[in-house]
Structures are given as C-alpha cells and as structure tokens.
C-alpha cells in the first residue's frame, strides 16, 4: 500500500487553502472549507473502506515537517481570517459566516490535533510551537493539563477530561474546562517547586500573557470586532477539543486495586474510530487507545486493534451526536456498559 503521509498532507492542508480562498474572494469559496471539513470528509469515510496503514520504523522527520507546516499555516490563517471577518476583504454577512465556520472547524479539528501532536514530541521547539497554537486559541493551559493531568489520571475520577457514564456533554464541558485549568495549574506549581524554577517562569503566566497578546493583536487588526471574532473562534475551536475528549473517553474507566491505585493505562480506556478520511484530517487522533498507551509515538505510527473499543461512526459524526445528549446516551450507554463489564474496566474509577 502507498505510504500514507501524502494522504495526511492532502487532507490537512487543503482545508486551510479553501478557507483562505473564502476569506480573500468570498462567494462560493466561503463555504468550500466547510464542505471539505464536513460533507466531503463524511462521504469519503463512508465510501472508502481502506484503513490507513501504520508507518513502521523511524520515518517521522516528514511527519514533524507536516506538524511544523500546519502550525505556521494556522498562525497565517488566523491573521487572515481575523482581518477578513473584521471587514478588510469586503465579505458579506453569509460569506463571513462561511469563513468563520470553515476556520473554526479547521482550528478545532486540525490545529487542535496538530498542537496535541506537537506537545507530545520530544523536541523542545516543537512542544513550544504546540503551546503557542493553543495560546492563540486562548487555551494555553491545555498544554500543561493534557500531559500532566489527563494522561496520568485518564479513566479515573481524578481526570476532569474523562466523561462519566450518563454525563451529558454540556455538563461535562464546564467541569472539564474548569477542572483542567485548576488541576494543570496545581501540577505545574508542584513541578516548579521541585525544580526551583522562578515564579516568573511559571507556564501559566506565559499562557495568560500570551492570551492577552493574542487579543491585543486581534484589536490592532480589527478593533473591537477583531477581538470579538478572536474570542468566538477560540470558543468554537475549544468546543471541538472538548467534544473529542468527551467522545473518546466516555464511560470508560480503569480498575481500582485494593491498594487504591488505578490499574495501568491500557487500550480499554479510549474509544477509537478507523475511518480513513477523518483520521487523516485529524492526524490519527481517532486512534486514541494507542496514543494513551504510547504518548510519545508520532501520529503515523499509531495503530488500531480489533480488541480496542470502537465507536459506531467516525469521530466527527459521534461528536455531532454528543450535542444531543438523549440520542448520545441511547447509542453509547449500552456500549460503554459492556466495556465496563467485559473490557477490563469494571472497577470503581475514583
């Protein structure tokens, strides 16, 4: 089978090009990015039955090149979209809506997946790049909360980003956002105390100063309207990351032993999806079990296994379903309950 990296390049880089075309020229281009990120991807997921192959061996320099490129594209697109939505390119109302939705979908699904990939890479400059992508979306604390809290406590009550069985998305959103910020702050403060790092180098100070800088830049570009669009884009993008966390861990938990400790993280604590188009678009983020088992593994090397919990549809489709809690629970509660009993996750996750 052909090497899959060109598929990742095509899927991820076409979206911002279409959104940029809409921001510059309006018209039908305004909705092209939305169609690429939604209808076309969903159609390809249904029509294409081939699963993306796993890249064996150390073939990841090209993958790092893609992650750096996507980060640069993210920053350039952010500047262009804020300018266009603030009136620089003369877009009409419906054209602005199309550009906003296309940009928000790209930043929520591709940029978030890329930043997630970057903060797990061993190279310091890549981790820093990922942090700045999150900061541009006013979500800098996720760069700390994700590795220091979520990966440590996933599948237990100590993890704000693990959705509990029966918990609706809207209740989860507030609990996970606040809990992630708070627990990430505590984890970074403890780490600073152990390392002797001065207070002015506390990562959360950088996240807050960075967020202010982003809003100041938005004001310079578009005044009050620029700030409003920057905040709305951030909320839209963050909501998609929260949806991903909600869907990918809903109702799954780790056993708690007699000593009160959770079992090691395994494949049974994450939902997965094999669909090729959405997987390519999100840099294999739907192969979530393998990521949690091997957090430093680059996205082309993530694998699927028949014994992993599988979603009935692609991750974007299931995220859309999660917006309607009664339908979501009807579909997912029986599946989660079976995995809690049969899949090794039957303990009382605390």
N, C-alpha and C positions, 0 to 999 in steps of 0.2 A: 504493500500500500504506500502511496506517496507520503513524504514527510509532512506532518500536519502543520508546521509553523506557518507556511504561506496562508493556510486557512485562517489562522488567528490574525495575521496581518490584514487580510481582506475583510474579515468580519468586524474587526475593531476600528480600523482606520477609514473605512467607507462611511461610517456613521458621522464622524465629525466633519468630513468633507461635505456631506449633504447638508448638515446643519449650517455650516459656514456659507454654503451657497444660498440657503434660505435667508440668512442674516444679511447677505450682501444684495441679493437680487429679488427677494420676495417671491410673489406669485406661487406657482406650483412647487417651487423649491422649498417653500416654507414648511410644507408637510412631508417632504421627501425623507427627512431624517426620522420623523415619527413613524412613517410607513416601514422604513428599514428596520427600526428597532422593535416594531410590534408585529404587524401583519406578515411581512415577508419572513421574518425570523420564525414566527409560529408556523407558517406554511412549510418552510424548509424542515422544521423539526418533525412535522407530520409526514412529509414526503420522503425524507432521506432516512434510511434505516441503518446506515453505516455508523458505527461508533468511532469517535476519534481515537487513533492508536496512541499508545504510551511511548514517549521518546525514551529509549533506554540509553544508559551511559551518560557521560558528561558532555551533553550537547547544548548547554544552556547559555553560552555567550550570545547567541542570536535571540534567545528569549529575553535576556537582560537588555539587549538593544531595543526590542519592542517595548519593554516597560519604560525605558527612558524616553523613547519617542512618544509614547502615549501620554506621559507626564507633560512633556513640552507642548504637545497638541492640546492637552487640557487647559494649560495656562493661556495659550494663544486664543483658544476658542472662548474661554471665559471673558477675556478682554473684548473680543469681537461681539459676543452676544450682549454683554452689558451695554456696549456702545449702541448696538442696533436696537435693543429694547428701549434705550433712552432717547431714541429718535434720530441718531446720526445717519441712518441709511434710508429714512423715509418710509418705513414699513407701516402698513395699515393695521387696524386692530386685529383682524383674523390672522394676518401674517405674523404679528408679534406673538400671538397665542401659539401658532405652529412652531415658531422658532424656540419659544420658551419650553414647550413640551419636548421637542426634539433634543434641545440642550440638556434639559433636566433628566431625560431618560439616559442620555449618554453619560452624564456625570454621575447619575445614580447607579447605573449598571456597569459601565465600562471603567470610568475613572475610579469609582469605589473599589471595584475588583482589582484594578491595577495598583492603587495605593495599598490595598491589602497585601498584594504580592510583594510590593516594594518594602514594606515594613518588616517582612519576614526574611529578606535577603541578607546575607552575611556582610556585604559591603556597606560601610557607614554612609557613603554618599547616596546609595540607593535608599536606605532607610530614611535619610533626611529628606530626600525627594518625595517619598511617600507621605511623610509628615506634612510637607507643605501642600500636597494635594488635599489632604484632609483639612488643613487650616484654611485653604481657600474656600472650602465648603462649610466653614465655621464649626468644624467637627474635629479639631485637632486632638482633643483628649482621647479619641478613639485609638490613636497611635500608641497610647500607653495602656488604656483599658483592655484593648483586644489581646495583646500578648501576655500582660501581667495578671489579668483577672479572668477573662473568658477562657483562654487556653488552659489555665490552671484549674478552674472550677467548673468547666463545662459539664452539663448533666447533673448538677447539684443545685441545691437552693442557694448556695453562695455565689452563683453566677447570675447576674442580672440579665444576661443575654440568652439564657435558656428559658424558653416559654414553657410554662407548666400545662399539663393536660387540662383542658377545659378553659384555659385563659384566652380571652379574645385579644385580637391584635391591638385594639385601641387602649385597652388596659395595660397590655404588655409594653407598648411604646413609652408611656410615661415612666413606668417602673424601670425599664431598661435604660432609658436615656439618663435619668437622674442617678440610678444605681451605678451605671458605667462611669459617669463623671466622678461621683463620690469615691467609688472603690479604686478607680485609677489614680485619683489624687492621693489616697492613702498609700497605695502601693509605691508610687513614685516618691512620696515623702519618706517612707521607710527606706527605700533604696538610697535616697540622698543622704540620710542619716548614716547608713552603713558605709557609704563610700566617702563621706566627708565633703561632698560637693557643696559649694556655697549656695546660699538661698537664691541668689540672683540667677543661678543656672538651673533652677527648678524647671523641668519641662513645661509645667502648666503655666508658668509665667510667659514662656515663649508662645504657647498656644493662645493665650489671651492677647498678648501684644500683637501677634500675627493676625488675629481676627480683627483687631482694631485697624491695623494697617490695610487689610483687605477692604474694610468698609470705607476707609479714607480714600483708597484708590477708586472704589466704586463712585464715591461722591465727586472726585475730581473728573471722572469720565462723564457722569450723568447727573450730578447733583442729587437731590433727594430721591428722584426717580431711580437713579443708578443704585443707591443704597437699598431701596425697596426691592428692586429686581434681584440684587445680590442675595438678600435675605430670603426671598421667595425661592430662588434657585437652590439655596442651601437647604431649605426645609424640604423641598421636593426630592433632592438627592439623598438627604439623610433618611427620609421616609422609606426609600427603596432599600437602603442598607439595613434599616430596622426590620423591614419585611423579610429580607434574606435571612437575618438571624432568627427571626420568628419561625419561618418555614423550615429552616434547616435543622432546628433542634427541638421542634415542637413535641412535647410529651415524652421525650426520651430521657433516660436517666441512668446514672451509674449506681451499682450496688454499693451499699454502705456495710462495711465489715463490723465484726464485734468490737473492734478497737475504735470504731467511729470514723475510720478513714474510708474514703471512696476508692473503689477499685481503679486500676489504671485506665486511662482513656483508651477506648477501643473503637472499632468501626460501628458498633451498635448505638452510638450516641449522636449520630448525624444522619439526616436524610440526604439522599443523592438523586441525581437525575442524569440519564445517559444521552439525552437528545443532543445531536451534534451542533446545530446552528447556535442555539442559545449557550451551549458550553463554550464554543469558540468565541462568541461575543463577550462572555464573562470570564475568559481566561481559565476555563475549567473550574470555576468556583463551585458548580454543582457537584463536583467530585469531592464532597466535603469530608467524608469519613477519612480518606487517605490523607487529606490535609491535616486533620487533627492528629492522626497517628504519626505523621512526619511533617511538622510545621515548616521546616526549612526546605522542603522539597519544592523545586520550581514547578510552575504550572504544567509544562509539557510532560512531566514525569508522573503526574497524579493518575492513579489507576482506579478502576471500578471492579467490584467483585460481586458475584451473584448473592453472596451472603450479607451484603450491606442493605440497610433499609432503603427502599426505593419509593420515590414519590410517584403517584399515578400519572402525572403530567409534568411538563417542563417546569423549571423553577419560576420563570416569569408568569406562567399561567397559574401556578399554585399561589404565587404572591398576589395575583389579582383576586383569586378566590378568597384569600385571607382577609380581604377588605369587606367581605360579607360573613361575619362570624358564624351565623347559624349554618350556612352552607359548608363553610370550612370544617366546622366541628362534625357535621354529618359525614363528611368524606374522610376526615383524618382521625377522629377519635377512635374508631374501631381499629384502624391500622396501628396507631400508637399503643393502644391497649394490648394488642397482640405482641408487639415487640417488647413491651414491658414484662410480659409473661414468658414469651418464647425466645426472645432475642438476647437474654442475659442482662436485661435492665430492670429486673423486678424488685430491686431493693428500695428502701425508703430514702430517696435522694434528699439530702438536707442542705 
